[in-house]
Amino acid sequence: NHVPVPVPRTETYCEPGNYGRRGQIPFKYLGLSVGANPRKLATWEPMLNVIRGRLGAWGNKYVSLGGRIVLINAVLSDIPIFYLSYLKMPVRVWKEVVKIQRRFLWGGLSKRHGICWVKWDDVCKPKKEGGLGIRDLRVTNLSLLAKWRWKLLASDSEVWKDVILSKYGMASIGIGNLCDYEASRLDSEWWTDICSLDKESRCFADAVEKKVGDGNITRFWTDIWLGNQSLRQRFPRMYGISTQKENTIKNMGRWDGNTWRWELHWRRNFFEWEEPIKLELFVRHVMEPLEQFVFAKIWKCAAPSKVCAFSWQLLLDRNPSKDNLRKRRILQEHQTNCVICGSGVETTLHLFLHCACASKVWYQIMSWLGLIVIVPHNLITSFGMLVGCGKDKRDKECLTLIWNALMWVIWKFRDDCVFNNKDVIIEDLVDQVKLLSWTWFIGKTAKGPCLLYEWRWSPFDCFHR
């Protein structure tokens, strides 16, 4: 059958009568009513009749409870799957299906109503949680429909996706936009249902993170690509004065060699009190991905687990420095001076970065590695800056190992100063970092022989063997 599609009157098209019969909407395709209103019970009646007919076909009134559980899981719960993959099930249809399943579970095929010993929500729980593992068709329906949301976000080019994009625009591929979509009376029921899947809980939008890639289809302000909110929601004032509200990430900057340069344009200059908001926008762009990178990398290291755990404490500023002990009322204010240099409060940043001793050790280690860097303003940046100097995966593993060794040596030396009054010798600390990192390397990572003098000469070469 040929179903006519509206086209402009000025265009000519072949008469359907020359090629077959003229069809009407709705029509059946693979048992599904295409073009029918999914909110009407009549659309679902064929599916309900199939379920009822399957019960009558079994004919045995004396199926055991265990057998009925198997039949519900294997047959009755599978019959609606094709419908549920395309249409959102109305509540009254769901209740009717549950009614059929519940009666069969507790009463078999007899006409009498059995006692429902367990409420249906508990019956649908997994067996390990005390249920029977019977599929909850509401959850199944939402999960199957969510795949269409997922396919809209995927990069594959399909005809149905092109149709959606041409009708509803590029907004249809955003994560957050579908939840906030205001349906029009011209929108199809299917599209309205897809957009409203998680309007209350946002379970789909909160569970999906968009990978930017080249930034060609991800919009800078309105798509969720950094955290669980769009930048429009985080920074509404910045969005209001932007002249690039609909721009994709690719159009919000440019590559300068190997460095990405943001180019954000505003319709007016910032007020003085708006400058901190602007700073927060750029800090979040840099710092949030950096924190994720650091905490993901810190444990993937050949250093002992106690060292990785110590480094994790450092990054969170939860180590027993004198300043942290003072905050917990273990030390007094006059007891917080740095035991190494004696010229400042022993905070985590001071002890590991800004202390005169720590700075000298940092510079000598950087010289050993052939790197030219400045001492950063915090430990997360120090890790990201050092590891980011690696050219490939092996280099980054090497630098992660050395960073952990450096932090551990400084802390152990600090303890020696506190409890043993040890003198500061910078060269000894640098040698300890080299020796300790080499020991960890040959213990867990080395794939061949590596002598200490080779490690002292070039740790990168040792990692690349």
C-alpha positions in Angstrom: 0.0 0.0 0.0 1.1 3.6 -0.7 0.5 6.2 2.1 0.5 9.8 0.8 2.9 12.2 2.4 2.1 16.0 2.3 4.3 17.7 -0.4 4.0 21.2 -1.9 1.4 21.5 -4.6 3.9 22.9 -7.0 5.9 19.6 -7.0 4.9 16.7 -9.2 5.0 13.1 -7.9 3.9 9.7 -9.2 0.4 8.6 -8.7 0.2 5.8 -6.1 -2.5 4.2 -8.2 0.1 3.3 -10.9 2.2 1.3 -8.4 -0.3 -0.2 -5.9 -3.2 0.5 -3.6 -3.6 3.7 -1.7 -3.1 3.1 2.1 -4.3 5.0 5.1 -2.9 6.0 8.5 -2.8 4.2 10.9 -1.6 1.0 9.2 0.0 -2.2 10.5 3.7 -2.9 10.2 5.1 -6.0 11.8 2.0 -6.1 14.1 2.5 -2.5 15.2 0.0 0.3 14.4 2.0 3.0 12.7 0.5 6.4 13.1 -1.9 5.4 15.8 -2.3 7.4 19.1 -0.3 5.4 21.7 -2.4 7.0 24.5 -5.6 5.2 23.3 -6.4 1.8 24.7 -7.4 0.6 21.2 -3.8 0.9 20.1 -2.8 -1.6 22.7 -5.8 -3.9 22.5 -4.1 -6.3 20.0 -1.2 -6.8 22.4 -3.6 -7.5 25.3 -5.5 -10.0 23.2 -2.3 -11.9 22.4 -1.5 -12.1 26.1 -5.0 -13.3 27.0 -4.9 -15.8 24.1 -1.6 -17.2 25.2 -3.1 -18.0 28.6 -6.0 -19.8 27.0 -3.7 -21.8 24.7 -1.9 -23.4 27.6 -5.1 -25.1 28.8 -3.7 -26.7 31.9 -5.2 -25.5 35.1 -2.7 -27.2 37.3 0.6 -25.5 36.5 2.7 -25.3 39.6 3.7 -21.9 41.1 7.3 -22.5 40.0 6.0 -23.2 36.5 3.9 -20.1 36.5 6.9 -18.0 37.4 8.8 -19.4 34.5 6.0 -18.8 32.1 5.5 -15.2 33.2 9.2 -14.5 32.9 9.7 -16.3 29.6 6.4 -15.6 27.8 4.0 -13.1 29.3 6.7 -10.5 30.0 8.2 -10.9 26.5 5.0 -10.5 24.4 4.8 -6.7 24.9 8.5 -6.0 24.2 8.1 -5.0 20.6 5.3 -2.5 21.5 7.4 -1.2 24.5 10.4 -0.6 22.2 8.5 2.1 20.3 5.5 3.4 22.3 5.2 4.7 25.8 2.7 2.5 27.7 -0.2 4.3 29.3 -0.7 3.6 33.0 -4.1 1.9 32.5 -2.5 -0.5 29.9 0.3 -1.3 32.4 -2.2 -2.0 35.1 -4.1 -4.3 32.8 -1.0 -6.3 32.0 0.0 -6.5 35.6 -3.6 -7.7 36.5 -3.3 -10.5 34.0 0.2 -11.5 35.3 -0.8 -11.3 38.9 -4.0 -13.4 38.5 -2.0 -16.0 36.6 0.7 -16.0 39.2 -1.5 -16.5 42.3 -4.6 -18.2 40.7 -3.2 -20.1 37.7 -5.8 -20.6 34.9 -8.8 -21.1 37.2 -11.6 -18.6 37.3 -11.2 -18.0 41.0 -9.1 -15.1 42.3 -6.1 -16.4 44.3 -4.7 -14.6 47.3 -1.9 -12.2 46.4 0.6 -13.1 49.1 3.3 -10.6 48.1 2.8 -7.1 46.7 3.7 -6.7 43.1 6.6 -4.3 43.7 8.3 -7.0 45.8 7.6 -9.7 43.2 9.4 -7.6 40.6 12.5 -7.2 42.7 15.6 -9.3 41.7 15.8 -12.7 43.3 18.9 -11.8 45.3 16.8 -9.0 46.9 13.9 -11.3 47.8 11.7 -11.0 44.7 10.9 -13.4 41.9 12.8 -11.4 39.2 9.6 -10.7 37.2 10.2 -7.8 34.8 8.7 -4.5 35.8 7.2 -3.5 32.5 7.1 0.2 33.3 10.9 0.3 33.9 11.4 -1.9 30.8 9.3 0.5 28.7 11.3 3.5 29.8 14.6 1.7 29.3 13.7 0.6 25.8 12.5 4.1 24.8 15.7 5.6 26.2 17.7 3.9 23.5 16.2 6.4 21.1 17.5 9.2 23.2 20.9 7.5 23.1 20.8 7.0 19.4 20.2 10.7 18.9 23.4 11.4 20.8 25.4 8.8 18.9 27.4 9.9 15.9 25.9 7.4 13.5 24.0 8.8 10.6 20.6 7.2 10.0 17.6 8.3 8.0 15.2 8.5 11.0 17.7 10.7 12.8 18.0 13.0 9.9 14.2 13.3 9.8 14.2 14.3 13.5 17.0 16.8 13.1 15.2 18.4 10.1 11.9 18.7 11.9 13.0 19.6 15.5 16.5 21.1 14.9 19.9 20.5 16.4 18.3 21.0 19.9 17.1 17.4 19.6 20.6 16.0 20.1 21.3 17.9 23.3 21.2 15.9 26.6 19.5 18.5 28.8 17.3 20.1 26.2 15.0 17.1 25.8 14.1 17.2 29.5 13.3 20.9 29.3 11.5 20.6 26.0 8.1 22.3 25.8 5.9 20.2 23.6 4.0 21.9 20.8 0.6 20.7 19.6 2.2 20.1 16.2 4.7 17.6 17.7 4.0 13.9 17.3 3.0 11.9 20.4 6.0 9.7 20.0 8.4 12.7 20.1 6.6 14.2 23.1 6.9 10.9 25.0 10.6 10.6 24.1 11.3 14.1 25.4 9.4 13.6 28.6 10.9 10.2 29.7 12.7 11.6 32.7 11.1 15.0 33.1 10.8 14.5 36.9 13.9 12.4 37.8 16.2 13.3 35.0 17.6 9.8 35.3 18.8 9.6 31.7 20.3 13.1 31.5 22.2 12.7 34.8 23.6 9.3 33.8 24.9 10.4 30.4 28.1 12.4 29.8 28.8 13.8 26.4 32.3 13.4 25.0 33.3 16.5 23.2 35.4 15.0 20.4 36.1 17.7 17.9 33.3 19.9 19.3 31.4 20.1 16.1 28.0 19.0 17.4 28.3 19.9 21.1 27.0 23.4 21.9 29.2 25.3 24.4 26.4 26.9 26.5 23.4 24.6 26.3 24.6 21.0 26.1 25.8 19.1 29.2 29.4 18.3 28.5 31.2 19.4 31.7 29.8 18.0 34.9 26.0 17.4 35.2 24.8 20.8 34.3 25.0 23.0 31.2 27.1 26.1 31.4 23.9 28.1 30.7 22.5 26.7 34.0 25.7 27.2 36.0 26.4 30.7 34.7 23.1 32.3 33.6 24.5 35.9 33.8 27.5 35.0 31.6 25.1 33.3 29.1 22.9 36.4 29.1 25.7 38.7 27.8 27.3 36.2 25.4 27.0 36.8 21.7 27.7 33.1 21.0 24.7 31.5 22.6 24.2 28.8 20.0 27.8 28.2 19.1 29.4 24.8 19.2 32.6 24.2 21.2 34.5 24.1 17.9 33.5 27.6 17.1 34.3 29.0 20.6 38.1 29.0 20.1 41.0 27.9 17.9 44.1 25.8 17.9 47.4 27.7 18.3 49.9 24.9 17.6 49.1 22.3 20.2 47.3 24.7 22.5 43.6 25.4 22.5 42.7 29.1 22.8 39.2 30.1 24.0 37.7 33.0 22.1 34.5 34.1 24.0 32.8 37.3 22.9 30.5 39.4 25.0 28.0 42.2 24.1 29.4 44.5 26.8 32.3 44.8 29.2 32.1 43.2 32.6 31.2 45.0 35.8 33.8 44.8 38.5 31.6 42.5 40.6 31.2 40.2 37.6 34.9 39.5 37.2 34.9 36.7 39.8 32.1 34.9 37.9 34.1 35.2 34.7 37.1 33.8 36.5 35.1 30.9 37.9 33.9 30.0 34.4 37.4 29.6 33.1 38.7 28.0 36.3 36.0 25.3 36.1 36.9 24.7 32.4 40.5 24.0 33.4 40.3 22.7 37.0 37.4 20.2 36.9 38.9 18.1 34.1 42.3 18.4 35.7 41.0 17.1 39.1 39.3 14.2 37.3 42.6 13.4 35.5 44.7 13.6 38.7 42.5 11.4 40.9 42.2 8.9 38.1 46.0 8.7 37.6 47.2 8.8 41.2 46.3 5.2 41.9 47.6 3.8 38.6 51.2 3.8 39.7 53.9 1.4 40.6 54.3 3.1 44.0 53.1 1.1 47.1 49.5 1.5 48.0 50.4 3.3 51.2 52.2 5.9 49.1 49.3 6.3 46.7 46.9 6.7 49.7 49.2 9.3 51.2 49.3 11.3 47.9 45.5 11.1 47.8 45.4 12.7 51.3 47.8 15.4 50.1 45.6 16.3 47.1 42.6 16.7 49.4 44.7 18.5 52.1 43.9 15.9 54.7 47.4 15.0 55.8 48.7 15.6 59.4 50.6 18.9 58.7 51.0 21.2 61.6 48.4 23.6 60.3 45.8 20.8 59.9 46.6 19.6 63.4 46.0 23.1 64.7 42.6 23.2 63.0 41.7 20.1 64.9 43.0 21.7 68.1 45.8 19.3 68.6 48.5 22.0 68.3 48.5 25.6 69.4 49.1 28.6 67.1 52.7 29.0 68.2 53.5 25.4 67.3 52.7 25.6 63.6 56.0 26.9 62.2 57.6 24.9 59.4 60.2 22.6 61.1 62.4 22.6 57.9 62.8 26.3 57.1 61.2 27.9 60.2 60.0 30.8 58.2 56.3 30.1 57.7 53.3 28.1 58.9 53.5 24.5 58.0 50.6 24.1 55.6 50.4 21.4 53.0 51.2 23.8 50.2 54.1 25.4 52.1 55.7 22.0 53.1 55.6 20.4 49.6 55.8 23.4 47.3 56.8 26.7 48.8 59.2 25.8 51.5 62.8 26.9 50.5 64.0 23.2 50.9 61.0 21.8 48.9 61.5 24.4 46.1 65.2 23.5 45.7 64.4 19.8 45.5 61.7 20.5 42.9 64.1 22.4 40.7 66.8 19.8 40.9 64.3 17.0 40.1 63.0 19.0 37.1 66.6 19.5 35.9 67.2 15.8 36.2 64.1 15.1 34.0 65.1 17.8 31.5 62.1 19.9 32.2 61.8 23.6 32.7 58.8 24.4 35.0 57.9 26.8 37.7 56.7 25.7 41.1 52.8 25.7 40.8 50.3 27.2 43.2 48.8 24.0 44.4 49.4 20.2 44.5 46.8 19.3 41.9 48.3 21.6 39.4 51.8 20.4 40.3 50.7 16.8 39.4 48.9 17.8 36.3 51.7 20.0 35.1 54.4 17.4 35.7 52.5 14.4 34.2 51.3 16.6 31.4 54.9 17.0 30.2 54.9 13.4 29.2 54.9 12.7 25.4 53.1 9.4 25.7 51.6 6.9 28.1 55.0 5.5 29.3 56.3 9.0 30.0 53.2 9.9 32.0 53.6 6.7 34.0 57.2 7.6 34.7 56.4 11.1 35.8 53.5 9.9 38.0 55.9 7.5 39.8 58.5 10.2 40.4 55.9 12.7 41.6 54.7 10.2 44.2 58.4 9.5 45.2 59.0 13.2 45.6 56.0 13.7 47.9 56.9 10.7 50.0 60.6 11.7 50.4 59.7 15.2 51.5 57.2 13.9 54.1 59.6 11.3 55.5 62.3 14.0 55.7 59.9 16.3 57.5 59.2 13.5 60.1 63.0 13.1 60.6 63.3 16.8 61.2 60.5 16.7 63.8 61.5 13.6 65.7 65.3 13.3 65.0 66.4 16.9 64.4 67.9 15.9 61.0 69.8 18.6 59.1 68.8 19.7 55.6 70.9 18.4 52.7 69.2 19.0 49.4 71.5 16.6 47.4 70.6 13.7 49.8 66.9 14.3 49.3 67.2 14.4 45.5 69.2 11.1 45.6 66.5 9.5 47.8 63.9 10.4 45.2 65.9 8.8 42.4 66.7 5.7 44.5 63.1 5.2 45.7 61.5 5.7 42.3 64.0 3.3 40.8 63.2 0.7 43.5 59.5 0.9 42.8 60.1 0.7 39.1 62.1 -2.5 39.1 59.8 -4.0 41.6 56.5 -3.7 39.6 56.9 -2.1 36.2 60.3 -3.0 34.7 60.1 -5.5 31.8 63.9 -5.9 31.6 67.1 -5.2 33.6 67.5 -1.6 34.6 70.6 -0.5 36.7 70.5 2.4 39.1 73.0 4.4 37.0 70.8 3.9 33.9 67.8 5.2 35.9 69.8 8.2 37.1 70.8 8.9 33.5 67.3 8.7 31.9 64.3 7.3 33.6 62.3 7.8 30.4 64.6 5.4 28.5 64.1 2.8 31.2 60.3 3.0 30.9 60.4 2.7 27.1 62.4 -0.6 27.1 
